Amino acid sequence: MKKTKFLSIIFSVFLLSSLFAQEKSLTAKSVIESAGKKSSVADSISYIKKNVASVSAGAERRAVYAFLAAVLEQQGQYSEAQKNYAQAASIQGSAQAVLEGVPNKNSEELVVDAVRCALCAGDYASADSYLNSAVRNTKSQDISAHVKLYEQWSALCKAKKESDTKESIAMLKTYSTLDSMKIVRPSVLLTLWHLTGEAQFAENLKKNYPKSMEAAIVKGEIQTLPTPFWYFVPRNGVDLPEISNGGDAAPVVVAESEKSENTEKSKKSEKSEKTEKIVRQQLGLFRDESNAKALAERVSAKGFKAEIATEVRPSGTKYFLVVVNENAKGTIGEELRTAGFDCYPLFE
């Protein structure tokens, strides 16, 4: 009788343990769907980070890491994004679609994503490490094209003066003519235009890739975020197109100053750039003061203390900047993005 009762207790404990394990074991679909229901992007990111380890299947956990990396990249958190892309790439298992709308990527594609984010963060050492992995020997022409482009981007990240970019420019000009590089040709042309200011590259984009983001950039409709690559790499002294926002158009994040300040900042080392203190976040730049005031009012309505600063370019054009001062915790950028505002840091 005692033996039967003892076995019954053991069975009950085992059953409860099994049920608890099943409850704790999550799927990629459940984690991603639950994250999407959170009230803010920051809460979604926090939820995924907390629960990714509870996803038991390797291929599904890899999908969650890849999804998290994509969200972090969209939020401009490039260092964190590259780590999660790399983590996803390191998990064994065949790629599979776990949820509609979630990209189905293999390890090579995830490594390439990690490289891109590392370069956006100015971390060319990590980018080179990824590029020197097995991805260099890929049999995929598309992956190979990205690897070749990002190799040149990495070299450009290390450039200290304009002459250091000549070899990369020569390689990129060759790439712009190769069929094997077709998938990255818009990026190649944009890079060449950014570095040289030569109209032929802009015209090529507008003629052959009129609906691409790259074409929109050269037309001045949108502008690249001032990540280390696009902002600090030495250029041929040409001004990028000025952007004028009108009506209710969404604010465009732009570089805080023109050629003179870019030249000074491009001379700083990556180490010193990382130690600079963030003093405020810039949300938009306008020619029309009324547009700046309208954005400032929307930002203030969300509980932030928005201010309008002015800046006069060498061309004599006066701009109105919408800014919010950094707080003691250094979290204003994240709070603004969570509230739906694009922004980038301004340093002391």
C-alpha positions as CSV (number, residue, x, y, z in Angstrom):
1,M,0.0,0.0,0.0
2,K,2.8,2.4,0.9
3,K,4.7,1.4,-2.2
4,T,1.6,2.2,-4.4
5,K,1.2,5.6,-2.7
6,F,4.9,6.4,-3.2
7,L,4.7,5.5,-6.9
8,S,1.6,7.6,-7.2
9,I,3.4,10.6,-5.8
10,I,6.4,10.1,-8.1
11,F,4.1,9.8,-11.1
12,S,2.3,13.0,-10.1
13,V,5.6,14.9,-9.7
14,F,6.8,13.6,-13.1
15,L,3.5,14.6,-14.7
16,L,3.6,18.1,-13.3
17,S,7.2,18.5,-14.3
18,S,6.4,17.5,-17.9
19,L,3.5,19.9,-18.0
20,F,5.6,22.7,-16.6
21,A,8.4,22.0,-19.2
22,Q,5.9,22.1,-22.0
23,E,4.5,25.3,-20.7
24,K,8.0,26.9,-20.5
25,S,9.0,25.6,-24.0
26,L,8.0,28.3,-26.5
27,T,7.8,28.4,-30.2
28,A,9.3,31.2,-32.4
29,K,5.8,32.0,-33.6
30,S,4.4,32.5,-30.0
31,V,7.4,34.6,-29.0
32,I,7.2,36.9,-32.0
33,E,3.5,37.2,-31.9
34,S,3.5,38.0,-28.2
35,A,6.3,40.6,-28.7
36,G,4.2,42.3,-31.4
37,K,1.4,42.9,-28.9
38,K,3.5,44.9,-26.5
39,S,2.8,48.6,-26.1
40,S,6.2,49.8,-27.2
41,V,9.2,48.6,-29.3
42,A,11.4,48.7,-26.2
43,D,9.0,46.3,-24.4
44,S,8.9,44.0,-27.4
45,I,12.7,43.9,-27.5
46,S,12.9,43.2,-23.7
47,Y,10.3,40.4,-24.0
48,I,12.1,38.7,-26.8
49,K,15.5,38.9,-25.0
50,K,13.8,37.4,-21.9
51,N,12.1,34.5,-23.7
52,V,14.4,33.5,-26.6
53,A,16.3,31.0,-24.4
54,S,12.9,29.2,-23.8
55,V,12.5,28.4,-27.5
56,S,13.7,24.8,-27.6
57,A,14.0,24.0,-31.3
58,G,17.3,25.2,-32.7
59,A,16.0,26.4,-36.0
60,E,13.2,28.3,-34.3
61,R,15.5,29.9,-31.8
62,R,17.6,31.0,-34.7
63,A,14.6,32.6,-36.2
64,V,13.8,34.5,-33.0
65,Y,17.4,35.8,-32.8
66,A,17.2,36.9,-36.5
67,F,13.9,38.7,-35.8
68,L,15.3,40.4,-32.8
69,A,18.3,41.5,-34.8
70,A,16.1,43.0,-37.5
71,V,14.1,45.0,-34.9
72,L,17.3,46.3,-33.3
73,E,18.7,47.3,-36.7
74,Q,15.5,49.2,-37.5
75,Q,15.9,51.0,-34.1
76,G,19.5,52.0,-35.0
77,Q,20.9,49.7,-32.3
78,Y,23.5,48.4,-34.7
79,S,26.0,46.9,-32.2
80,E,23.3,44.8,-30.6
81,A,21.8,43.9,-33.9
82,Q,25.1,42.5,-35.3
83,K,25.5,40.3,-32.2
84,N,22.1,38.8,-32.6
85,Y,22.5,38.2,-36.3
86,A,25.8,36.5,-35.5
87,Q,24.1,34.5,-32.8
88,A,21.4,33.4,-35.2
89,A,24.0,32.4,-37.8
90,S,25.8,30.2,-35.3
91,I,22.8,28.0,-34.5
92,Q,22.6,24.8,-36.5
93,G,19.5,23.8,-38.3
94,S,17.9,24.3,-41.7
95,A,16.3,27.7,-42.3
96,Q,12.6,27.6,-42.2
97,A,9.7,30.1,-42.2
98,V,8.2,30.2,-38.8
99,L,5.7,33.0,-39.2
100,E,4.3,34.9,-42.2
101,G,6.3,38.1,-42.8
102,V,9.4,36.9,-41.0
103,P,12.3,36.4,-43.5
104,N,13.6,32.9,-44.0
105,K,17.4,33.3,-44.0
106,N,20.3,30.9,-44.1
107,S,23.5,31.3,-42.1
108,E,25.4,33.0,-44.9
109,E,22.7,35.6,-45.2
110,L,22.7,36.2,-41.5
111,V,26.5,36.7,-41.4
112,V,26.1,39.3,-44.2
113,D,23.5,41.0,-42.1
114,A,25.9,41.0,-39.2
115,V,28.6,42.6,-41.3
116,R,26.3,45.4,-42.5
117,C,25.3,46.2,-38.9
118,A,28.9,46.1,-37.7
119,L,29.8,48.6,-40.4
120,C,26.9,50.8,-39.5
121,A,28.3,50.9,-36.0
122,G,31.8,51.7,-37.3
123,D,33.0,48.3,-35.9
124,Y,35.1,47.3,-38.9
125,A,37.1,44.9,-36.8
126,S,34.1,42.7,-36.3
127,A,33.0,43.2,-39.9
128,D,36.3,41.9,-41.1
129,S,36.1,39.0,-38.7
130,Y,32.7,38.0,-40.2
131,L,34.0,38.6,-43.8
132,N,36.9,36.3,-43.2
133,S,34.7,33.4,-42.1
134,A,33.4,30.6,-44.3
135,V,31.1,33.1,-46.1
136,R,34.1,34.2,-48.2
137,N,33.9,30.8,-50.0
138,T,30.2,30.9,-50.6
139,K,28.8,29.3,-53.8
140,S,26.0,31.9,-53.9
141,Q,26.6,34.8,-56.4
142,D,24.3,37.1,-54.4
143,I,26.2,36.5,-51.1
144,S,29.5,36.9,-52.9
145,A,28.3,40.2,-54.3
146,H,27.5,41.5,-50.8
147,V,30.8,40.2,-49.4
148,K,32.7,42.1,-52.1
149,L,30.7,45.3,-51.5
150,Y,31.1,45.1,-47.7
151,E,34.8,44.5,-48.0
152,Q,35.1,47.9,-49.7
153,W,32.9,49.5,-47.2
154,S,35.1,48.1,-44.4
155,A,38.2,49.5,-46.2
156,L,36.4,52.9,-46.5
157,C,35.6,52.9,-42.8
158,K,39.3,52.8,-42.1
159,A,40.1,55.7,-44.5
160,K,41.5,58.8,-42.8
161,K,41.9,61.0,-45.8
162,E,40.5,61.3,-49.3
163,S,43.5,59.6,-50.9
164,D,42.8,56.5,-48.9
165,T,39.6,55.9,-50.8
166,K,41.1,55.8,-54.3
167,E,41.7,52.0,-54.4
168,S,38.1,51.3,-53.2
169,I,36.7,53.8,-55.7
170,A,38.5,52.0,-58.5
171,M,37.2,48.6,-57.3
172,L,33.7,49.9,-57.0
173,K,33.8,51.4,-60.5
174,T,34.7,47.9,-61.8
175,Y,31.9,46.3,-59.7
176,S,29.4,48.8,-61.2
177,T,29.9,47.2,-64.6
178,L,29.8,43.5,-63.6
179,D,26.7,41.4,-64.0
180,S,27.7,39.3,-61.0
181,M,27.3,42.4,-58.8
182,K,23.9,43.3,-60.2
183,I,22.0,42.7,-56.9
184,V,24.1,45.3,-55.1
185,R,24.6,47.7,-58.0
186,P,22.3,50.5,-56.6
187,S,24.4,50.4,-53.4
188,V,27.6,50.5,-55.4
189,L,26.5,53.5,-57.4
190,L,25.3,55.3,-54.3
191,T,28.6,54.7,-52.7
192,L,30.5,56.1,-55.7
193,W,28.3,59.1,-55.9
194,H,28.7,59.8,-52.2
195,L,32.5,59.5,-52.4
196,T,33.1,61.3,-55.7
197,G,30.1,63.6,-56.3
198,E,30.2,62.6,-60.0
199,A,26.8,63.1,-61.6
200,Q,27.1,60.0,-63.8
201,F,26.4,57.8,-60.8
202,A,23.4,59.7,-59.7
203,E,22.0,59.7,-63.3
204,N,22.5,56.0,-63.5
205,L,20.5,55.5,-60.4
206,K,17.7,57.8,-61.4
207,K,17.5,56.2,-64.9
208,N,17.9,52.5,-64.1
209,Y,16.7,52.3,-60.5
210,P,14.1,55.1,-60.3
211,K,12.1,53.5,-57.5
212,S,15.0,52.5,-55.3
213,M,15.9,54.2,-52.0
214,E,19.3,55.0,-53.5
215,A,17.7,57.0,-56.3
216,A,15.5,58.8,-53.7
217,I,18.7,59.7,-51.8
218,V,20.5,61.3,-54.8
219,K,17.3,63.2,-55.6
220,G,17.3,64.7,-52.1
221,E,13.9,63.1,-51.2
222,I,15.4,61.2,-48.3
223,Q,18.9,61.1,-46.7
224,T,21.0,58.5,-45.1
225,L,21.3,58.4,-41.4
226,P,24.7,59.7,-40.1
227,T,26.1,56.3,-39.2
228,P,29.9,56.2,-39.1
229,F,30.2,54.9,-42.7
230,W,28.1,57.5,-44.4
231,Y,29.0,60.4,-42.2
232,F,32.7,60.0,-41.4
233,V,34.2,58.4,-44.5
234,P,36.2,61.1,-46.4
235,R,34.5,62.5,-49.5
236,N,35.5,64.6,-52.4
237,G,34.2,67.8,-50.8
238,V,30.9,67.8,-52.5
239,D,27.7,68.8,-50.7
240,L,24.9,66.3,-50.6
241,P,21.4,67.5,-51.7
242,E,19.6,69.7,-49.2
243,I,16.2,68.4,-48.1
244,S,13.2,70.6,-47.7
245,N,10.2,69.2,-45.7
246,G,6.9,70.7,-46.3
247,G,3.3,70.3,-45.0
248,D,2.9,67.2,-42.9
249,A,5.8,65.3,-44.4
250,A,7.6,63.1,-41.9
251,P,10.8,64.7,-40.6
252,V,14.0,63.5,-42.2
253,V,17.1,62.8,-40.1
254,V,20.1,64.5,-41.6
255,A,23.7,65.3,-40.8
256,E,24.0,68.1,-38.3
257,S,26.5,70.2,-40.3
258,E,28.1,70.5,-43.7
259,K,31.6,69.9,-45.2
260,S,33.7,71.9,-42.7
261,E,32.5,70.0,-39.6
262,N,32.4,66.6,-41.5
263,T,36.1,67.1,-42.4
264,E,37.0,67.8,-38.8
265,K,35.0,64.8,-37.5
266,S,36.4,62.4,-40.1
267,K,39.8,62.9,-38.7
268,K,38.8,61.6,-35.3
269,S,39.7,58.0,-34.5
270,E,36.9,55.4,-33.8
271,K,38.1,55.2,-30.2
272,S,37.7,58.9,-29.5
273,E,34.3,58.9,-31.3
274,K,33.0,56.3,-29.0
275,T,34.0,58.2,-25.9
276,E,32.2,61.4,-26.9
277,K,29.3,62.5,-24.6
278,I,25.8,62.6,-26.1
279,V,24.2,65.9,-25.2
280,R,21.0,65.9,-27.2
281,Q,19.0,64.0,-29.8
282,Q,18.1,65.6,-33.2
283,L,14.7,64.7,-34.7
284,G,14.5,66.8,-37.8
285,L,15.9,69.7,-39.8
286,F,13.8,72.1,-41.8
287,R,14.1,75.2,-44.0
288,D,10.6,76.3,-43.0
289,E,10.4,77.3,-39.3
290,S,6.7,76.5,-39.2
291,N,7.4,72.8,-40.0
292,A,10.0,72.7,-37.2
293,K,7.4,74.2,-34.8
294,A,4.8,71.6,-35.8
295,L,7.2,68.7,-35.1
296,A,8.3,70.3,-31.8
297,E,4.6,70.5,-30.8
298,R,4.1,66.8,-31.6
299,V,7.2,65.8,-29.6
300,S,6.2,68.0,-26.7
301,A,2.7,66.5,-26.7
302,K,4.3,63.1,-26.0
303,G,5.9,64.5,-22.8
304,F,9.3,65.5,-24.1
305,K,10.9,68.9,-23.9
306,A,11.5,69.8,-27.5
307,E,13.5,72.8,-28.5
308,I,14.2,74.5,-31.8
309,A,17.8,75.4,-32.7
310,T,19.1,77.2,-35.8
311,E,22.0,76.5,-38.1
312,V,23.3,78.5,-41.0
313,R,25.1,76.5,-43.7
314,P,28.1,77.8,-45.7
315,S,25.7,78.4,-48.6
316,G,23.9,80.9,-46.4
317,T,20.7,78.8,-46.0
318,K,19.2,78.9,-42.5
319,Y,17.9,75.7,-41.0
320,F,15.7,75.0,-38.0
321,L,16.6,71.9,-35.9
322,V,14.2,70.1,-33.6
323,V,16.2,68.7,-30.6
324,V,15.7,67.2,-27.2
325,N,18.4,67.3,-24.5
326,E,19.8,64.0,-23.3
327,N,18.7,62.9,-19.8
328,A,20.9,61.8,-16.9
329,K,20.3,58.1,-17.7
330,G,21.2,58.5,-21.4
331,T,17.9,57.0,-22.5
332,I,16.2,59.8,-24.4
333,G,17.1,58.4,-27.8
334,E,15.5,55.0,-27.0
335,E,12.4,56.8,-25.4
336,L,12.0,59.0,-28.5
337,R,12.1,56.0,-30.9
338,T,9.7,54.1,-28.7
339,A,7.3,57.0,-28.9
340,G,7.6,56.9,-32.7
341,F,10.2,59.6,-33.5
342,D,13.3,59.0,-35.6
343,C,16.4,60.6,-34.0
344,Y,20.2,60.5,-33.8
345,P,22.6,61.7,-31.2
346,L,24.5,65.0,-31.2
347,F,27.8,64.9,-29.3
348,E,29.6,67.4,-27.1
